[in-house]
Amino acid sequence: MSTTSYTSPHTNTIYQVVTDTEWRQSWDADGNAFRKYYNTYSFFLNGELVTKTLHNDEKTLSDTFGEIEGIYAPWSTSPRD
């Protein structure tokens, strides 16, 4: 587990980010079981969990926090609008 910070590009709010490595059971093509590892990113503000995600790329985070902070409506990001 590691802790970093993320600054929202919309409001300049600074969130604390806790990165955890978790695993799930998976199987290869031959049916052999193995652990599949992945990272989860939990975003906190003033000790309260705001959101948890599997992605930490800038585009995804910008879109996510734009919705969370009310900068734009969730449905306005659809290419079909």
N, C-alpha and C positions, 0 to 999 in steps of 0.2 A: 504494500500500500504506500502510495506517495501522495503528497499534497502540493498543489501549485495554486495559481490564481488565474482567473480569466476576466478581462475587462470588456464589458459589452460595448460594441461599436456604436450603439444607438444612444445609450444614456451615460456611458462611462462608469457604470456601476461595476464594482469589483466583487466577483464571486470567488469563493474558495472551492477548489476542485480536488476531490479525492478520487484517485485512480486505484481501482482494485483489479487484480487479475483473478478471473474465475475460470471454471472449466465445466464442460458438459461431456457426457458419454457420447462417443461417436464410433463408427466402424469403418474400416477400410474396404476396398473392393473384394477382398478375400473373406470378409466377415470377422476379421480380428478387431476386438475392442481396443480403443485407445482414448485418452483424454484429449479433448480439443480445448485449448486455452484461448481466452479472449479478454479484452479489457473493458471495464465499465467505468464511466465517468459520472460522478455525482457532484452536482453543483449546489452549493450552500450559500445563503445570504443571512447574516446575523444568526448563524447556528441552525437555521431552518432549511430543510431540503427543498430546493426549487424544482429541479428536474434531474433525471438520470438518463444517460444515453450511451449508446455503443460507439458513437462517432465523435471525433474531436477535430474534424477539419473545419477551417474557418467559414466556409460557405454554409455548411449545415448549422454551425453554432450561431452564425449571424441570423439565419432564417428562424431558428428556434427561439432565440432571445428576442427577436423582433415581435414574434407572436406573444411570448410570455410577458414582455414589457408593454404590450398594447400599442406598439408602433404601427402595426398594420394587422388587419384581420387575418385569421388563419386561412380562409378560403381565397384570399387575394393572391396567394402564391401559385395557384393552379394555372397551368398553361391553357386550360379550357375556359377560363373566365372571359 
